[in-house]
Amino acid sequence: MLVKSPADTDTDLQVICLFRSDPANSLRGSLLEIDQKLGGLLTDIRKGNLFAGSLGETLLIIPKSGAIPARRLLIVGLGDLESFTPDREQLVGTIAFQESNRLGIAHPFFAPTVLDGGKTGIDTGDTAEQFMRGFLRAKAADDLLQSSGVSSKVVPIRLTFLAGAEHAQSTRSGLTKVLANAPSK
């Protein structure tokens, strides 16, 4: 886990999330910072409903050189803000693993951006736990396929989970809860 903004990560793939596009869902914190560094691109794709933010929807952006340090930015939709629960993050974790694998990314970075998307009252540890469950489940499925000889080598070997300083302890606890029970490989 790393306490850092996704707008500042030097990585081959930064994964963030956005809720369903709605004028009431304003960007805050790291999402606003990314949007500003991308020249308002997040705002533009949301206003034009080009990225609706539906649960599981994805959009891959290859930022212009110098805009943000990440060489690719994957946005994953979280669906409706009001009905959001941390269990949706299992799907996001699965998508993050599968897209990292498909793109050949060995070390993706993930920032849930749930709080920066406007959802309050959510325990970041629960969000982290659910994301990691989905990520590890997808990895286990690909490991099985590879060991059975019906898939290519599984690429992601490491993940960095980003959290804000005020939520670091809760996030770390959620990740530790899952990783303590994960099969070692």
C-alpha positions as CSV (number, residue, x, y, z in Angstrom):
1,M,0.0,0.0,0.0
2,L,1.2,3.5,-0.8
3,V,-0.1,6.9,0.5
4,K,0.0,8.9,-2.7
5,S,-2.3,10.5,-5.2
6,P,-3.1,8.5,-8.4
7,A,-2.3,11.8,-10.2
8,D,1.3,11.5,-9.2
9,T,2.1,7.8,-9.7
10,D,4.8,6.8,-12.2
11,T,3.5,3.5,-13.4
12,D,2.6,1.7,-16.6
13,L,-1.1,1.4,-15.5
14,Q,-3.0,3.5,-13.0
15,V,-6.5,2.3,-12.4
16,I,-9.2,4.6,-10.9
17,C,-13.0,4.5,-10.6
18,L,-15.8,6.9,-11.5
19,F,-19.4,6.8,-10.5
20,R,-22.3,7.0,-13.0
21,S,-22.1,10.3,-14.8
22,D,-24.5,12.8,-13.2
23,P,-24.0,16.5,-12.8
24,A,-24.5,16.1,-9.1
25,N,-21.4,13.8,-8.9
26,S,-18.7,16.4,-8.9
27,L,-15.0,15.4,-8.9
28,R,-13.0,15.9,-5.8
29,G,-9.6,15.4,-4.4
30,S,-7.4,13.1,-6.6
31,L,-10.1,12.9,-9.3
32,L,-10.2,16.6,-9.7
33,E,-6.4,16.7,-9.7
34,I,-6.3,14.1,-12.5
35,D,-9.0,15.9,-14.5
36,Q,-7.0,19.2,-14.2
37,K,-3.8,17.5,-15.3
38,L,-5.6,15.9,-18.3
39,G,-7.0,19.3,-19.3
40,G,-10.6,18.6,-18.2
41,L,-10.8,15.2,-20.1
42,L,-12.6,13.4,-17.2
43,T,-15.2,16.2,-17.2
44,D,-15.6,16.1,-20.9
45,I,-16.1,12.4,-21.2
46,R,-18.7,12.5,-18.4
47,K,-20.6,15.5,-19.7
48,G,-20.9,14.0,-23.2
49,N,-21.9,10.7,-21.6
50,L,-19.1,9.1,-23.5
51,F,-18.2,7.3,-20.3
52,A,-21.4,6.7,-18.4
53,G,-19.8,5.2,-15.3
54,S,-22.0,2.1,-15.4
55,L,-20.8,-0.7,-13.2
56,G,-18.0,-2.5,-14.9
57,E,-17.7,-0.1,-17.8
58,T,-14.0,0.6,-18.7
59,L,-12.1,3.3,-20.6
60,L,-8.4,3.2,-21.3
61,I,-6.7,6.5,-21.8
62,I,-3.1,6.9,-23.0
63,P,-2.3,10.4,-21.5
64,K,-0.3,12.9,-23.5
65,S,3.4,13.0,-22.4
66,G,3.8,15.1,-19.3
67,A,0.2,15.3,-18.4
68,I,0.4,12.6,-15.6
69,P,3.3,10.3,-14.9
70,A,1.2,7.1,-15.5
71,R,1.6,5.9,-19.1
72,R,-2.0,4.4,-19.2
73,L,-5.0,5.3,-17.1
74,L,-7.8,2.8,-16.8
75,I,-11.1,4.1,-15.6
76,V,-13.6,1.6,-14.2
77,G,-17.3,2.5,-13.7
78,L,-18.8,2.0,-10.2
79,G,-22.5,2.5,-11.2
80,D,-24.8,4.6,-9.1
81,L,-23.3,6.6,-6.2
82,E,-26.2,6.5,-3.9
83,S,-26.6,2.7,-4.0
84,F,-22.9,1.9,-3.9
85,T,-21.7,-0.7,-1.4
86,P,-18.1,-2.0,-1.1
87,D,-18.9,-5.4,-2.6
88,R,-19.0,-3.7,-6.0
89,E,-15.2,-3.4,-5.6
90,Q,-14.9,-7.2,-6.2
91,L,-15.9,-6.7,-9.8
92,V,-13.5,-3.8,-10.0
93,G,-10.7,-6.0,-8.7
94,T,-11.4,-8.7,-11.2
95,I,-11.4,-6.1,-14.0
96,A,-8.2,-4.5,-12.8
97,F,-6.4,-7.9,-12.8
98,Q,-7.8,-9.0,-16.2
99,E,-7.0,-5.7,-17.9
100,S,-3.5,-5.6,-16.4
101,N,-3.0,-9.2,-17.7
102,R,-4.4,-8.4,-21.1
103,L,-2.2,-5.3,-21.4
104,G,0.9,-7.1,-20.1
105,I,1.3,-4.9,-17.1
106,A,3.4,-6.5,-14.3
107,H,2.8,-3.9,-11.7
108,P,-0.5,-2.0,-11.8
109,F,-1.5,0.7,-9.3
110,F,-5.0,1.0,-8.1
111,A,-6.8,3.9,-6.4
112,P,-10.5,3.3,-5.5
113,T,-11.4,7.0,-5.7
114,V,-14.7,6.2,-4.0
115,L,-14.5,9.1,-1.5
116,D,-13.1,11.5,-4.2
117,G,-16.1,10.5,-6.3
118,G,-18.5,11.8,-3.6
119,K,-19.5,8.7,-1.6
120,T,-19.3,9.2,2.1
121,G,-19.8,6.9,5.0
122,I,-17.8,4.1,3.4
123,D,-15.1,2.2,5.3
124,T,-12.0,2.2,3.1
125,G,-10.9,-1.0,4.7
126,D,-14.1,-2.7,3.4
127,T,-13.5,-1.3,0.0
128,A,-9.9,-2.4,-0.1
129,E,-10.9,-5.9,1.2
130,Q,-13.5,-6.4,-1.5
131,F,-11.2,-5.1,-4.3
132,M,-8.4,-7.4,-3.3
133,R,-10.8,-10.4,-3.1
134,G,-11.8,-9.8,-6.7
135,F,-8.2,-9.2,-7.8
136,L,-7.0,-12.4,-6.1
137,R,-9.9,-14.5,-7.4
138,A,-9.1,-13.4,-11.0
139,K,-5.4,-14.2,-10.5
140,A,-6.3,-17.7,-9.1
141,A,-8.5,-18.4,-12.1
142,D,-5.7,-17.3,-14.5
143,D,-3.1,-19.3,-12.6
144,L,-5.3,-22.4,-12.9
145,L,-5.8,-21.9,-16.6
146,Q,-2.1,-21.4,-17.1
147,S,-1.1,-24.5,-15.1
148,S,-3.7,-26.4,-17.2
149,G,-1.9,-25.2,-20.4
150,V,-4.9,-23.3,-21.7
151,S,-3.7,-19.7,-21.1
152,S,-0.6,-17.7,-21.5
153,K,1.6,-16.6,-18.6
154,V,-0.2,-14.5,-16.0
155,V,1.5,-11.1,-16.1
156,P,0.5,-9.1,-13.0
157,I,3.0,-10.1,-10.3
158,R,2.6,-7.1,-8.0
159,L,-0.1,-4.5,-7.2
160,T,0.2,-1.2,-5.4
161,F,-3.0,0.0,-3.7
162,L,-3.2,3.8,-3.1
163,A,-4.9,5.4,-0.2
164,G,-5.1,8.9,1.3
165,A,-3.1,9.5,4.5
166,E,-6.3,9.8,6.6
167,H,-7.5,6.4,5.4
168,A,-4.2,4.5,5.3
169,Q,-4.7,2.5,8.5
170,S,-8.3,1.4,7.6
171,T,-7.2,0.5,4.1
172,R,-4.1,-1.4,5.3
173,S,-6.4,-3.4,7.7
174,G,-8.7,-4.4,4.9
175,L,-5.9,-5.5,2.7
176,T,-4.2,-7.4,5.5
177,K,-7.4,-9.2,6.3
178,V,-7.6,-10.6,2.8
179,L,-3.9,-11.3,2.3
180,A,-3.5,-13.1,5.6
181,N,-6.0,-15.7,4.3
182,A,-4.8,-15.8,0.7
183,P,-3.0,-18.9,-0.5
184,S,0.7,-18.3,-1.1
185,K,2.1,-18.9,-4.5
